Structure formats: C-alpha cells, structure tokens
Amino acid sequence: MIRFFVVTLSTLIITGCFSVKENKKATIDLKGVFEQYAKESYRLNPLSATANNVNDYNDRLAINISEEWRKEATLLNNRYLDTLKNFNYGSLTDTDQQSVDLLKYQLSLQNEALQNHYGFFRPVDQFVFSFPQQFAVLGSGSGSIPFKTETDYYNFINRMKFFQVWIDQCIINMQAGLKLGNTNPKASMEKVPAQLKPLFETQGEKNIFYKPLISLPAGMDSAAKSKLVSQYAAAINAHIIPAYKKLCQFLENTYIPQTRNSSGLLNNQNGKWEYSYRLKMYTTTDITPDEVFELGLGEVARIRNEMDSIKTVTGFKGDLQSFFQFIKTDPKFFPFTTEEEILNRYRSFTAKMEPQLAKLFDLRPQSKFEVRATEKFREAGANAQYLPPSRDGKKPGIFYETIPDPAKYNYFEMETLFLHEAIPGHHYQLAIGQEADIPEFRKKYVNSAFAEGWGLYAESLGKILGLFKDPYQYMGRLNNEMERAVRLVVDAGIHHKGWTREQAIKYVLENQPVTESVAIQRIERYMVTAGQAVSYKVGELKIIELRNRAEKALGEKFDIREFHDQVLQEGCLPLSMLENKINKWIKSKQR
C-alpha cells in the first residue's frame, strides 16, 4: 500500500565550490535536511510517527485521502526536491549520495501518484492492507499504538474522532470513483462487509476496540479509571461503531451493486497508465507488463520441471496434477488439532536453524521475535504477514499466520513460510533496517521489490540452514516459488491482457497444489493490489544475480556473510541503488 511522506523545509541552501572545511559543513547541513524531512513527514503521517516511536502526534490521524492532504503533500515534496538540487553532489560521501538519491527517488515517485490520484478513489478493499482493517488492529492494542499511560488512552480517543472523518472522506472518494469509472472489482469488494460487521455489530466489551480497557495503566485511582472507561466506551459508541456501520451500508447498498465486474485495472479510468506506474513503484525497475508476463511463463516452466523431479524422489506414481491433488488432500499433511500446535511447530524452526545462521550472517537483529495467529476479525482477507518490532524495543517483530481451522491446516510449506516471513526473511531485513545507522527517513522507507525479494531469496537458503530434509517440505519451497512465478503471469494477465478472474484462478490451480478457495483468495488479492505481487520474483532474481556476480568476480575472496551484510546493513533500497552498492563493494574487494 502506498505511503506518502512529505515535508516542509527551513534549511540553509548551500551552493558554490567547497573546500575540505566547507565539505564537512555541507554534510552537516545535509544531515539537517534529512532530520527536518523526517520530522515533517511524521507530522503528515502520524501513524508512521507512532510506529517509529515518535510520540509527538499520538493524538492525530491523517486524512491522507483528502484533496487538501494531496495538495499539501505535492507542494512540500516539490520544495524538498528543489532543495536537494542545491547540494554539491560530487562533494558528498558515498553514504550521503545514496541518501540523496533515495530521497529524490522516493519523492518523485510519490508525486507521480499524487498528481494522478492513483489509489485515491479506491481506499478500501478486502486485503489485509486496507486501512479500516489496519485501524482495528491498532485499536485492539495488537499494533504499534501504545496503551501504557492514561494519556495514551485519551490520545486514541482523539484518533477515533479522526477515524470517523477518514471514513466520511473514504465514502466521498468512492462515490467519485463510481462516477469516474475508477473502482475496485465487485468480486473482491463483496468480501468486505463480512470483515466490517464484527467491528460494529459486536457490542460492549466483546468488541475488539474494548480490548485496551482490559488492562488499564497501573497507578490510576478508581475515579480516574472510571472516568477513562466511561469516555473511552463513549468514543467507541459515538465514532467507531457508527463509522464502520456507515461504510458497510454504503458498500452494500451503493458501491458493490454499481462497481465493475471486470478483474483488472485495464477497464478502469487511466488503468493502463496506473498499472505501468504500479509496476515501477513496486519493482523499482522499468519492467514492462509484457516483460513481466514472459518472465513469468519462463519461471513457471522451470519450476514445474523441478517439481516433477521432487515427485519422482517421493516415489509418487502419476502426473504432476495428481501429485498436487495428493498433497492437497492426503491426511498425512494435516497432522494438527489445535492452533497452538501449529504455532509451536513454527517456533521450533529458529532453534533448528541456529547452528547454521552464524555461517550465513554476521549482522543479525537485536530485536525480539514472536509467532502469533492472525486475529479472527481480519482472518478472512489476510495472508501470512510480518509486522516489524517497535523502535523502542518494547514490542517484538511478529510473524502472523492465518489458521481458520487447525484440522485443515496443511503443513507441507511451513518451513518455507517461516524462512520468508520470519527468519532470515522479513524479521532480519526489516529489523536490521530499523537498527541501522542511517537517516531517520530511511529507517521507515520500505519498497516491495527489496523487502519481498529478500523474503523470497531467504527461502532459497533453507537447505543450507538445515531445513527441507523432508522432500515434501522442499516441495513447499517450490510451491512458494511457483506462487511468485505464477503471480507474474496472472498479475500481467489480469491488469494488462484482460484476463478474467476465472481465467486467473484456473491458471493458479493448474500450476500449484492449492485448494480452489486459496486460489480465489490469492487472485482477489492481486485484483486490488496491482503490481505488488510481481515485486517478489523481480527482487529475488536481482539479489541472486548480484550474488552470482560477486561470487564470479571475487572467487575465493567471496564471503556469503559479507554479501548478506552488504545487502541488509543500510535498509531498503531501490534495486538499481542496491546494484550500484554491490558493484562498489565488489570493486573494493578486488583491490
């Protein structure tokens, strides 16, 4: 989901030639620009500030889908872009040049979306990134919002008021989208009311927004507690429940009946151009829709051949489609009876990999890590997910898995999923980025090609880490890689070639051992997050390419730990910037 960060500027503009002394001063002034950017971006994105342990705006919520916010963001981005032009780029250190390049890249990309209103008319969907779902997670106390002091609770009461304003603006935007022909597809939006109803139909203490009241701050006297509970409950009833109910009724009565039956952006207003933009934004490359499609076909064919090899290893008699059916249905793949059994299986993987992790990584996160089940209210539209730790170290990084029914939970790809979402995947990549000695704006910068590309690359390390000894678990690895390859085909198929939802679902089922319900969930995700699913494979292939390049160039000097440190040590980067960084590292090692 796009996050826009904007800033105001009051810094010294530096021009002219630089002596050694002046060059040092320029670096200091540049640092001030980055610090000011972070402050101003947090002001316009208060939830991001809170998530990053900046508590100056904990009582605010940005109406970041309003026209006023869009105009302010564009103006401030342009001011920063103008300021960055005035630095003597050649006099800066490599690290500062990298930071300048990243900020220019980030602001320019944001401006393109802001100027074209990409996403503004479709602020709600069924996927886990959708803000009404995210706000419920925050309101439950499970997210980054603190509920440690009395002030924290009153701050969130104020945020509840803003949430009602956000919902009103959301409805205005979606109504405009109906008139413009810029909507989400009906098949996906039909899932949303079932997600919203528990948030306003569940009354009293059973409502998820009441959870923070279960454990009030220590030291409050009874009168203060009584007052807080009364005002907090009143805010839920006055702002939260009516807002969710209003949105649900709008969707059921107005939006869903009028929204489009097609699947992709191709039939939306400016959909062709928006898809190209989203590919650029998510992959951080200039890959075209046709190139995505052809890359996908090639990867699918390659992985199918490897799947055939695993089928042979297991001794299974029959074709690949029959093997898929066997994995989907045989009782041996469903050994669980409780949710906790599944979570404990995931928790066991860390100790299993520990002896080998030190051989692959010198740089490892200091933040703690946990495995949890996804909350039931958001389970229907959710996939496995990682949430990074809080910056103050009080909340761990969390790997969430959806477990609707433990008895129907197939175990064959558990090791792969843990490698991707947890260790050494997103937990290493995101936590290390937060802990890095880089400007604040870079700590919170994430792009999908780098983050998800690393997650998919992490899966390929499973054998080295002592996993995949069971051929069916390795089949799970291939299945996950196949999923990312299939995404290239169906994403471009849906949004560029005009594929229907049904065509895309069929293609998934032909190439993966998943149930029809899983295939439907995945395709409906891609329908509302155009381009995002493409980023995994594009990012992974780039990291593999860079590793192979380094191994070939350095020979015996190549150290896999050092390579991984180079990739992770300075947080997320666009793929072109990552490539430049690795090329410089290779040259430095060749001296």
C-alpha positions in Angstrom: 0.0 0.0 0.0 1.4 3.4 -0.9 2.6 5.6 1.9 3.2 9.2 1.1 5.8 11.2 3.1 6.0 14.9 2.7 8.0 17.7 4.3 8.4 21.4 4.8 11.8 23.0 4.6 13.8 25.5 6.6 17.4 24.7 5.9 20.5 26.5 4.7 20.9 26.2 0.9 24.5 25.6 0.1 26.0 26.5 -3.3 29.3 27.0 -4.9 32.7 25.3 -4.5 33.7 23.5 -1.4 36.9 23.4 0.5 37.6 20.5 2.8 36.2 22.5 5.7 33.1 23.6 3.6 32.6 20.0 2.5 32.2 18.9 6.2 29.8 21.8 6.7 27.8 20.6 3.7 27.5 17.2 5.2 26.3 18.6 8.4 23.7 20.7 6.7 22.5 17.7 4.6 22.0 15.8 7.8 19.8 18.7 9.0 17.7 18.4 5.8 17.2 14.7 6.4 16.2 15.3 10.0 13.8 18.0 9.0 12.3 15.7 6.4 11.7 13.0 8.9 10.0 15.5 11.3 7.7 16.9 8.7 6.9 13.5 7.1 5.9 12.3 10.6 3.7 15.4 11.1 1.8 14.5 8.0 1.8 10.8 8.7 1.1 10.5 12.5 0.6 6.7 12.5 4.0 6.3 10.9 5.4 8.5 13.6 3.9 6.4 16.4 5.1 3.2 14.8 8.6 4.6 14.8 8.5 5.6 18.4 8.0 9.3 17.7 5.2 10.3 20.0 4.6 14.0 19.2 1.5 13.2 17.1 -0.1 10.3 19.0 -3.5 12.1 19.2 -3.7 12.7 15.4 -4.7 10.7 12.3 -4.0 11.9 8.8 -7.0 12.2 6.4 -4.5 11.1 3.8 -7.1 10.5 1.1 -8.4 14.1 1.1 -7.7 16.6 -1.7 -6.3 19.0 0.9 -3.7 16.5 2.1 -2.8 15.6 -1.5 -2.1 19.2 -2.4 -0.1 19.8 0.7 2.0 16.7 0.1 2.7 17.6 -3.5 3.8 21.2 -2.6 6.1 20.0 0.2 7.6 17.3 -1.9 8.5 19.8 -4.6 10.1 22.1 -2.1 12.4 19.3 -1.0 13.2 18.2 -4.5 14.2 21.8 -5.2 16.4 22.0 -2.1 18.3 18.7 -2.9 19.3 20.2 -6.3 21.4 22.8 -4.5 23.9 20.4 -2.8 27.2 19.8 -4.5 26.5 16.1 -5.1 30.1 15.3 -6.1 31.5 16.5 -2.8 29.3 14.2 -0.7 30.3 10.9 0.8 29.0 7.7 -0.8 26.6 7.2 2.1 25.2 10.8 1.7 25.0 10.4 -2.1 23.0 7.3 -1.5 20.6 9.1 0.9 20.2 12.0 -1.5 19.4 9.6 -4.4 16.9 7.7 -2.3 15.1 10.8 -1.1 14.8 12.2 -4.7 13.6 8.8 -5.9 11.1 8.5 -3.2 9.6 12.0 -3.5 9.5 11.9 -7.3 7.6 8.5 -7.2 5.2 9.8 -4.6 4.5 12.9 -6.7 3.5 10.8 -9.7 0.9 9.0 -7.7 -0.3 12.2 -6.0 -0.7 14.1 -9.3 -2.6 11.2 -10.9 -4.8 10.4 -7.9 -3.6 6.8 -8.1 -5.4 4.9 -5.3 -7.4 7.8 -4.0 -10.7 6.6 -5.4 -10.2 3.0 -4.1 -9.2 3.5 -0.4 -10.9 0.3 0.8 -10.7 -3.3 -0.3 -10.7 -6.8 1.2 -7.0 -7.3 1.6 -5.2 -7.0 4.9 -3.5 -3.7 4.0 -6.9 -2.0 3.8 -7.0 0.9 6.4 -10.3 0.0 8.1 -8.8 -3.4 9.0 -5.5 -1.9 10.0 -7.2 0.6 12.3 -9.0 -2.2 14.1 -5.7 -3.9 14.7 -4.3 -0.7 16.1 -7.4 -0.2 18.2 -7.2 -3.7 19.7 -3.8 -2.9 21.2 -2.1 -5.5 18.9 -0.3 -3.0 16.7 2.0 -0.1 17.2 -0.3 2.2 19.2 0.8 2.4 22.8 -1.6 1.9 25.7 0.8 2.3 28.6 -0.4 5.6 30.2 -3.6 7.4 30.8 -2.6 9.9 28.1 -2.2 7.1 25.6 -5.9 6.2 26.0 -7.1 9.8 25.7 -4.8 10.2 22.6 -6.6 7.2 21.0 -10.0 8.7 21.8 -9.0 11.6 19.7 -7.8 9.3 16.9 -11.2 7.6 17.0 -12.8 11.0 16.2 -10.4 11.4 13.2 -11.2 7.9 12.0 -14.9 8.9 11.6 -13.7 11.8 9.4 -11.5 9.4 7.4 -14.4 7.1 6.7 -16.6 10.1 5.6 -13.8 11.1 3.2 -13.4 7.5 2.0 -17.1 7.3 1.1 -16.8 10.6 -0.8 -13.8 9.3 -2.8 -15.5 6.0 -3.6 -18.7 7.8 -4.8 -16.5 9.9 -7.1 -14.8 6.7 -8.2 -18.1 5.3 -9.3 -18.8 8.3 -11.4 -15.3 8.3 -12.9 -15.3 4.6 -13.6 -12.4 4.1 -11.2 -13.4 1.3 -8.8 -12.3 -1.9 -7.2 -13.8 -5.1 -8.7 -17.1 -6.4 -7.4 -15.8 -9.9 -6.6 -13.2 -8.6 -4.2 -15.4 -5.9 -2.6 -18.1 -8.4 -1.8 -15.8 -9.8 0.9 -15.5 -6.5 2.8 -18.9 -6.3 4.6 -18.2 -9.6 6.4 -15.0 -8.1 7.6 -16.6 -4.9 8.8 -19.7 -6.3 10.5 -18.0 -7.7 13.6 -16.5 -4.3 14.2 -19.9 -2.6 14.6 -22.3 -5.5 15.3 -20.3 -6.8 18.3 -21.5 -4.7 21.3 -19.9 -3.8 24.6 -16.8 -5.4 26.0 -16.7 -8.1 23.3 -15.9 -5.5 20.6 -12.3 -5.6 19.7 -11.9 -1.9 20.4 -12.6 -2.6 24.0 -9.5 -4.8 24.4 -7.2 -2.0 25.7 -9.6 -1.4 28.6 -8.9 -4.9 29.9 -5.5 -3.8 31.2 -5.5 -0.2 32.3 -2.4 1.7 33.4 -1.1 0.9 36.8 -1.3 3.6 39.4 -4.6 5.1 38.3 -7.1 5.7 41.1 -10.6 4.3 40.9 -12.1 7.7 40.0 -9.7 8.2 37.1 -10.2 4.7 35.9 -14.0 5.1 35.9 -13.8 8.4 34.0 -11.4 6.9 31.4 -13.5 3.8 30.8 -16.7 5.9 30.5 -15.2 8.3 28.0 -13.4 5.6 26.0 -16.5 3.5 25.7 -18.5 6.5 24.7 -16.0 7.3 22.0 -16.3 3.7 20.6 -20.1 4.1 20.5 -20.0 7.6 19.1 -17.3 7.3 16.5 -16.1 3.8 15.8 -19.3 1.8 15.6 -21.2 4.4 13.5 -18.3 4.8 11.2 -17.9 1.1 10.4 -21.7 0.7 10.1 -21.9 3.7 7.7 -19.1 2.3 5.5 -20.6 -1.1 5.4 -24.1 0.2 4.5 -22.6 2.3 1.7 -20.7 -0.7 0.3 -23.7 -3.0 0.4 -26.3 -0.5 -0.8 -24.4 1.7 -3.2 -20.9 0.7 -4.1 -20.9 -3.1 -4.6 -24.1 -3.0 -6.8 -22.5 -0.4 -9.1 -18.9 -1.4 -9.1 -17.3 -3.2 -12.1 -17.5 -6.9 -12.9 -14.1 -6.9 -14.6 -11.0 -8.0 -12.7 -8.1 -5.7 -13.6 -7.1 -2.1 -13.9 -7.4 -2.3 -17.7 -11.1 -1.4 -17.5 -10.6 1.4 -15.0 -10.1 5.1 -15.7 -6.4 5.6 -16.7 -5.9 1.9 -15.7 -3.3 1.2 -18.3 -1.1 4.0 -17.1 -1.7 3.2 -13.5 -0.6 -0.4 -13.9 2.7 0.7 -15.5 3.2 3.1 -12.6 2.5 0.4 -10.0 4.9 -2.0 -11.7 7.5 0.8 -11.5 6.7 1.6 -7.9 6.6 -2.0 -6.6 9.5 -3.4 -8.6 11.7 -0.2 -8.6 12.5 -1.0 -12.2 11.2 -0.1 -15.6 10.0 -3.6 -16.4 7.0 -3.6 -18.8 3.8 -5.6 -18.5 4.8 -7.8 -21.4 8.2 -8.4 -19.9 6.5 -9.4 -16.6 4.3 -11.9 -18.4 7.1 -13.5 -20.4 9.3 -13.7 -17.4 6.5 -15.5 -15.5 6.0 -18.0 -18.2 9.7 -18.9 -18.3 9.9 -19.2 -14.5 6.7 -21.4 -14.3 8.2 -23.8 -16.8 11.5 -24.1 -15.0 9.9 -24.7 -11.6 7.4 -27.2 -13.0 10.4 -29.3 -14.1 11.9 -29.2 -10.7 8.5 -30.2 -9.2 8.5 -33.2 -11.4 11.9 -34.2 -10.0 10.6 -34.0 -6.4 7.6 -36.1 -7.4 10.0 -38.7 -8.7 12.0 -38.6 -5.5 8.9 -39.2 -3.3 8.1 -42.3 -5.4 4.6 -40.9 -6.3 3.0 -42.6 -9.3 1.0 -40.3 -11.5 1.3 -37.0 -13.3 2.0 -33.6 -11.6 -1.6 -32.6 -11.3 -2.3 -35.9 -9.4 0.7 -35.1 -7.2 -0.8 -31.7 -6.4 -4.1 -33.4 -5.5 -2.3 -35.8 -3.3 -0.6 -33.0 -1.4 -3.8 -31.1 -1.1 -5.9 -33.9 0.3 -3.9 -36.8 1.9 -4.4 -36.9 5.7 -0.6 -37.1 6.4 -0.4 -33.4 5.5 -2.9 -32.4 8.2 -1.4 -33.5 11.5 -2.7 -30.7 13.7 -5.7 -30.5 16.1 -5.1 -27.1 17.8 -3.9 -23.7 16.8 -1.1 -23.8 19.4 0.4 -27.0 17.9 0.8 -25.1 14.6 2.4 -22.1 16.3 4.7 -24.3 18.3 5.9 -26.0 15.1 6.8 -22.6 13.7 8.5 -21.6 16.9 10.7 -24.7 16.7 12.4 -23.7 13.4 14.6 -21.0 15.0 16.5 -23.4 17.2 16.7 -25.9 14.3 18.4 -23.3 12.1 20.6 -21.6 14.7 23.8 -23.6 14.2 23.9 -22.5 10.5 22.7 -18.9 10.8 26.1 -17.8 12.0 27.7 -19.2 8.9 25.5 -17.0 6.7 25.1 -13.8 8.7 27.4 -11.7 10.8 24.8 -9.0 11.1 21.7 -10.1 12.9 18.8 -8.2 14.5 18.8 -7.5 18.2 15.0 -7.1 18.3 12.9 -9.9 19.8 10.6 -12.0 17.7 7.3 -13.8 18.2 4.9 -16.1 16.3 1.1 -15.4 16.6 -2.1 -16.4 14.9 -3.9 -13.7 12.9 -6.8 -12.2 14.8 -10.1 -13.7 13.8 -11.8 -10.5 12.7 -9.3 -9.9 9.9 -8.6 -13.6 9.0 -10.9 -13.9 6.0 -8.9 -11.4 3.8 -5.5 -12.0 5.3 -2.3 -13.9 4.4 0.7 -14.7 6.4 2.3 -11.4 7.5 5.2 -10.0 9.4 5.0 -6.8 11.5 8.3 -5.2 12.4 9.3 -4.5 16.1 8.7 -1.2 17.7 11.7 1.1 17.6 11.9 1.3 21.4 12.2 -2.5 21.7 9.0 -2.9 23.8 7.2 -4.8 21.0 8.8 -7.7 19.2 8.7 -8.4 15.5 5.7 -10.6 14.9 5.0 -13.3 12.3 1.3 -13.7 11.9 -0.2 -16.8 10.3 -3.9 -17.3 9.4 -5.3 -20.5 11.0 -9.1 -20.7 10.4 -9.3 -24.4 11.2 -6.2 -26.3 12.6 -7.6 -29.6 11.4 -7.5 -28.3 7.8 -4.0 -26.7 8.1 -1.6 -28.3 5.5 1.9 -28.5 6.9 3.9 -29.0 3.7 5.1 -25.4 3.2 5.6 -24.4 6.8 9.4 -24.3 6.7 9.3 -22.1 3.6 6.8 -19.7 5.0 8.9 -19.2 8.2 12.0 -18.6 6.2 10.2 -15.9 4.2 8.1 -14.1 6.8 10.4 -14.6 9.8 14.0 -15.8 10.0 16.1 -14.9 8.0 13.4 -13.2 5.9 11.4 -10.2 6.9 12.5 -10.2 10.5 16.2 -9.9 9.6 15.6 -7.5 6.8 13.2 -5.1 8.5 14.6 -5.2 12.0 18.2 -4.7 10.8 17.0 -1.7 8.7 15.4 -0.2 11.8 18.6 -0.7 13.9 20.9 0.7 11.2 22.9 3.9 11.5 21.1 5.7 8.7 18.9 8.8 8.4 15.5 8.5 10.0 13.6 8.8 6.8 15.5 5.7 5.5 14.6 3.6 8.6 11.0 3.8 7.7 11.4 3.5 3.9 10.3 0.1 2.5 9.9 -0.9 -1.1 8.3 -4.2 -2.0 11.0 -5.4 -4.5 13.7 -5.2 -1.9 11.7 -6.4 1.1 9.7 -9.2 -0.7 12.6 -10.0 -2.9 14.7 -10.6 0.2 11.9 -12.7 1.7 11.8 -15.0 -1.4 15.6 -15.1 -1.5 15.6 -16.2 2.1 13.6 -19.2 1.2 16.4 -20.4 -1.1 18.7 -20.6 2.0 16.6 -23.3 3.6 18.8 -26.3 2.7 21.9 -24.6 4.0 20.1 -23.8 7.2 19.2 -27.4 7.9 15.6 -27.4 6.6 14.0 -29.1 3.7 15.2 -32.6 4.7 11.7 -33.8 4.0 11.1 -33.8 0.2 7.5 -32.6 0.8 8.9 -29.5 2.7 11.1 -28.8 -0.3 8.0 -29.2 -2.4 6.6 -26.5 -0.2 9.6 -24.3 -1.2 9.0 -25.0 -4.9 5.3 -24.3 -4.4 6.0 -20.9 -2.8 8.5 -20.1 -5.6 5.9 -21.2 -8.1 3.3 -19.0 -6.5 5.6 -16.0 -7.1 6.2 -17.0 -10.7 2.5 -17.6 -11.3 1.9 -14.1 -9.9 3.9 -12.6 -12.8 1.6 -14.3 -15.3 -1.7 -13.7 -13.6 -0.9 -10.1 -12.5 0.0 -9.0 -16.0 -2.8 -11.2 -17.4 -5.4 -9.5 -15.2 -4.2 -5.9 -15.4 -2.7 -5.9 -18.9 -4.1 -8.6 -21.1 -7.7 -8.5 -19.9 -7.8 -11.9 -18.2 -11.0 -12.7 -16.2 -10.9 -13.7 -12.5 -11.9 -17.2 -13.6 -9.0 -17.5 -16.1 -6.5 -16.4 -13.4 -7.9 -18.9 -10.8 -7.7 -21.7 -13.3 -4.1 -20.9 -14.1 -3.2 -21.0 -10.4 -4.9 -24.4 -9.9 -3.1 -25.8 -13.0 0.3 -24.9 -11.6 0.1 -25.2 -7.8 -1.1 -27.8 -5.2 -3.6 -25.4 -3.6 -7.3 -25.6 -3.0 -9.8 -23.5 -5.0 -10.6 -21.3 -2.0 -6.9 -20.4 -1.7 -6.6 -19.7 -5.4 -9.6 -17.4 -5.2 -8.2 -15.6 -2.2 -4.9 -15.0 -4.0 -6.4 -13.9 -7.2 -8.7 -11.4 -5.5 -5.7 -10.1 -3.6 -3.9 -9.4 -6.9 -7.0 -7.8 -8.3 -6.8 -5.0 -5.8 -3.0 -4.7 -5.3 -1.9 -4.5 -8.9 1.8 -4.9 -9.3 2.6 -5.7 -5.7 2.8 -9.4 -6.2 5.2 -9.0 -9.1 7.8 -7.5 -6.9 8.8 -10.7 -5.1 10.2 -12.5 -8.1 11.8 -9.4 -9.6 13.5 -8.6 -6.3 14.7 -12.2 -5.7 16.1 -12.6 -9.2 18.1 -9.4 -8.8 19.6 -10.5 -5.4 20.5 -13.8 -6.9 22.1 -12.1 -10.0 24.1 -9.8 -7.7 25.3 -12.7 -5.6 26.3 -14.7 -8.6 28.2 -11.7 -10.0 30.1 -11.2 -6.7 31.0 -14.9 -6.5 32.3 -14.9 -10.0 34.2 -11.7 -9.6 35.7 -12.4 -6.2 36.3 -16.1 -6.3 38.0 -17.1 -3.0 37.6 -13.6 -1.6 33.8 -14.0 -1.7 32.2 -14.3 1.8 28.5 -15.0 1.8 28.2 -13.4 5.3 29.7 -10.2 4.0 27.5 -10.2 0.9 24.4 -10.6 3.1 25.6 -7.8 5.4 26.1 -5.5 2.3 22.5 -6.2 1.2 20.9 -5.7 4.6 23.0 -3.2 6.6 21.5 0.1 5.3 17.9 -0.8 5.0 15.7 -1.0 1.9 17.0 0.4 -1.4 15.5 0.5 -4.9 17.0 -2.3 -6.9 19.1 0.0 -9.1 20.7 1.5 -6.0 21.3 -1.9 -4.4 23.0 -3.0 -7.6 25.3 0.1 -7.5 26.1 -0.6 -3.9 27.1 -4.2 -4.5 29.2 -3.2 -7.6 31.1 -0.8 -5.5 31.7 -3.4 -2.8 33.0 -5.9 -5.4 35.4 -3.3 -6.7 36.6 -2.5 -3.2 37.3 -6.3 -2.5 39.2 -6.6 -5.8 41.9 -4.1 -4.8 
